[in-house]
Each structure stands twice: as C-alpha cells, then as structure tokens.
Amino acid sequence: MVRRILLGSQLRRLRESRGITREAAGYSIRASESKISRMELGRVSFKARDIEDLLTLYGVTEETERGALLGLAREANLAGWWHSFGDVLPGWFQTYIGLEAAASLIRVYEVQFVHGLLQTEEYAHAVVSRGMPGASRAEIDRRVALRLERQKVLVSERAPHFHVVLDEAALRRPYGDRAVMRGQLKHLIEVSEQPGVTLQVMPFSFGGHAGESGAFTMLSFPESDLSDVVYLEQLTGALYLDKREEVAQYAAAMEKLAKDSPDPAESRDLLRGLLQLS
C-alpha cells in the first residue's frame, strides 16, 4: 500500500512539474481524470503500460529512472498478507491496514473502546460480537483473527512507535464479562511497559479536552516523500486526510491530548486502580 502511495505521489509531482493537467494525463492513457486522481492517491493498482505512457508524457526518458518507477509499480501491485482476509475485510479498511503496516509512527486517540492493536482476543471477540449481532460464529472468529494478526506489527522487526491516548470511557465501558475486562486491563498495563509503546489515559476528572471531535488515528512514514495521513473511521466507510492544513489540526489535537493526559507512569497507576475496582 505504501508503495502505491509513494509511486502516486511521484507521478503527481512529475505531472505538476510539467504543467500537465489530470485531464490531459488521463487522455494519454485512455482513461478519465478521476483515474489519474486515484492513481496519484495510491487507491488503484498500476498497469505497466499506463506508467510507461505517463512517464513518456512527463518527459522521463532516462532508463534508470524509468526502470526504478516501473519496478516500484510492480512492487505496489503485490498483495499484502491482509488480502487473505478479503472475505471479512471491507475495501476501505484494506487501505488502512496497508498504511498501518508501513507506518513508522502511529498516533491514536480512542474513546469508544480499546484500540484494535491493544485488544486481547477475548475483548476483541466481545467487541466484534456486539458490533455485528447478526454475524455467524465463523465470521466473528475470522474478524478476531485479522485483528490479532494486525497486532504483530508492534513486535515486528520494523515495529512503529505506537502512541495512544485512551479516554477513560474506553476503559470503563464493559465488553464481555468481568474476567474479560480484567484481562484487558492487565494486558494494557503489560503493553504500556514495552519500549515502543507510549500509552496515556485521559481521565474523566480532566473534563473537556482536545479530543472532542472523536477518535482518530495519525500515520507517519519513514519515506520523506510521504505526508502524514489521518484516518477517521465511520459506520460504513472511512476518511483519509492528507492535506497539510487538515493534518496539522489533528497533530495539534494529539499534542494537546498528550500534554493534558497523565504521563505513561501515572497512566499505568490509573489502569491499576481501575483493575482493582473491576
């Protein structure tokens, strides 16, 4: 996924540097302006012939540069591990998983429940079951398996730094029985001590705070060519924001949330207190 976005951004820069419109670029590959837009956003697969024609239109004739971009196009079309879960994975969420797997920094504010990367299997099962009351046991198990597979990103060789601010509401809202909630709280305490994880709790006692607009995720990437992406999940889809001014507002909100929340050590104490009450 990240390769698609990287190639798309390079194609956009080449087009803009030559002063070529999306409409003209689309005409050159027998496609619409909207397809060029989707290609530049990394939302579609790439055909080698289309890339070759666009590079010719943009004046990229040097074989080394052309070869590198065509190679990137081939890599961008390779399916990620998550495609094996296509039976339970909405298309709009496939984009997110690809971005999550490629990120070097993931920043999250969550209010409804514990973030998917931090859920225990039992808690995840309770969340999925409540969210999909008509689903079969097999489908629920598949969705939980996908969630657990995603969590491997935090212990991979190229694990991102994960900074999460959990609203106290997410910790007090019960999913599953008492044992499930106790297990989830214990897991959060353990995970919060990992070197690549920064976990903070925004307590009720603080009152109103910078997360008033709801949950969001910010993804940053090691490639300097890629801008940060803000992910906003909705009931039937998701928004992906990458405009600088929009991303900046969410970055400011995340910074304020982190500043106003107790530090990780104090947040662990809050988690231990909730565990004793559970």
N, C-alpha and C positions, 0 to 999 in steps of 0.2 A: 504493500500500500504506500509506504513512504517513498518507494522508487517511482511510483506513478506520480505522486505529488511533486517530487523533485524534477522529474522529466517535464511535467506540465509547466512548472514554474520557469524552467529554462526555455521551453518553447514560447511561453508568453513574453519573456524578456527579449528573445530574438525577434519576435514579431513586432513588438513595440519599438525596438531599436531601429527597425527598418521602416517604421511608419506605416505598417500594413494593417488594415482593419481585419476584424474577425470574419466579416462577410467575405472579403477577398481571399482570406486564408481558406475558408470553407469551400469557396468556389474552386480553389486549386486542387482540392482532394475530393471534389464531387460530393460535398456534404454541406450541412447548414451551419450558420453562425453559432447556433446553440451547441452543436457538436464540438466546435473549436473551444467554446467556453467550458464544456465538460472535460475535454482533454486537458485544458490548461489547469483545471482544478483537480485533476487526477481521479475523476469519477468514472472513467470508462477505460477499457483495455485499448491497447495501441496496435494498429496494423503496421507492419514494416513498410508497406508501400506508402501509407499516409505519411509516416515520419520522413521517409526519403523525399517525397514530393514537397513537404513543408520545408525541409532543410534546404532543398534546391531553391524554393521561393525566397527563403530568408538569406540566401547567399552563402550558405555554409558549404563550401566545396572542398575544404581540406579533409583528406581521407581519415586522418587520425581523429579529428573532432567528430566527423560524421560517424565513424565506427564506434566511438565511445557512446554517443547518444543512441545509436541503434542497439548497442549492447544493453544499455540501460532500459530501452523499450522491451527487449526480450526478457530481462530480469523482472520488469514491472508486471509482466503477464503471468508470472509463476504464481500458482495458488498457495496461499498460506495454510497453516495447519487447521485454521478455523473453518475452512471450506468443507471439511468432512462433517461439520455440524450444520450443513446447509438446510437440513430438514427442519431444524428448530431455530434457525438464525435469520432474522429479518435482514433484508438487503441493506437497510440504513444502518444497522448495527455492525455489519461486516466492516464497514468503513472505519468505525470507531475501534474495533479490535485491532485492525491493521495499524492504526495510528498509535494505539496503546502499546503494541508490541515493539514499535520503533522508537518510542519516546525515550529521552534521557532524563526528563523531569516530568512528573505527574503531580499536579496540584489540584486538590479536591475540597469542596465544601459539600457536606451531605447532611440532610435534615430528616428525611423520611425513615431511612434505615441505615444500617452499617454498610459501607461501600462494598461492592462485589469482590474487590481484591482482598478484603479482610474478613469475609464471611466464613464461618465454619460450615461443614457440609450439612449439619442438622439445621442450622439457622437458614442457610440458602434454600434448603428444601421447604422450610416453613414459608419463606418469602415468596418463592415461586408458586407454591400451592395456593397461597392466599391471592396472589395476583392473577392466577389462571384457574379459577374454580372448576371450569369445565374440562380441563386437560386430563388426559389419561396418565396413569402412573408412569408409563414408559416415557411419555413426552416430558413429564416433570423431571424424571431421572436424567434424561438427556440434557436438559437445560442446566441442571445442577452440575453435571459432568463438565459441561462447557465452562461454567463459572470457575470450577476448580482447576481446569486446565489453564484458564487465563491467569490464575494466581501464580503459576510457575514463573511468570515474568519477573516477579520480585526476588527470585532466588537464582535467576539465570546468570550466565557469565557477564552479560551486558545489562544487568539489572538497573533500572532507572532509580533515581531518588524519588521517593514517594512521600509527599507532604499532604496530610489530610487533616481537616478540621471537622470534627463530628459535633453537630449540635446535640445537646443533652437529650433533646426529644428523641433522637435516633436510638439512644441507649435505653431510654425508659419505655419506649413503645414495644410491647411484647410481640414477638414472633415465635410460635412454638410454646412449649410449656416452660416451667421454671428451670428445669435442667438444661434446656436448650439455651436460655438466656444466660445462665451462669457459665455455661461452656463458652458462649460467645464473648462474654466479658473477660474471662480468663485468657482467651485467645488474643484479645486486643492488648491486654497487659503484656503478654509474651512478645507479640509482634512489635509493640512500641519500643522494645529494647533492642531491636535489630538496627545495625548502623545505618542502613539505607532508608529507614522509615522515620519520619517525624509525625507524631500523632498528637493532636491537641483537641481538647474538649471545650466547646463554647457553652458555659453553664447558663442555666435559666437565670441565675442571680444577676447576670450582667445586664439583662433587659434587652432592649432593641439593639441591633448590631448591623454590620455591613452586609450580612447575608440575607437581607430582607427580600431579595428577588427570588430566592430559592436556590436549589442545588445547582452546581456547575462543576465542570472539570476543565482544567487547562493543561495542554500538552505541549512540551517543548522538545526540540530535536537536536541531535548533535551536528547535523548538517547546517552550516551557516546560511545556506540558500533557502531554508525552510522557515517560514514565520510560525509563531505560536498559533495554536488552534484552540478555541473554546468550544466545548461540546455541551449542548443543552438538550437533555432528553425530554421528549413529550410522550403523550399517551400512544400515538400512532406513528411516531417518527422522531426525528431529531434535527437540530440545527447545528451547523458547523460554521463558526465565525472565525475569520482570519484577517479582517480589516484592522489595520493598526489601531485606529481610534477606539474600536469596539473592544479589542483585546486589552488595550490599556486600561479601560474601565474595570474589567474583571480582574486584571492584575492588581489594581489599586484596592479593590474589594478584598481580594485574598490577602494582601499585605496587611490591611486593617484587621481582618479576622484573626490573622496570626498574632498581630500585636496585642489585640484586646483579649485573646484567649489565654488561659494559664499556660505556662511553658510545659514542655513534654513531661518533666518530672512531676510537676503539680497535677498535670492531667492524669498521669498514672495513679496518683493518690485519689483523684476523683473516681477513677474506674474501680479502684479497690474499695472505696466507700460504697459505690453502687453494688458491687459484688456482695458486700456484707449485708446489704439491705435486701438482696434478691432471694 
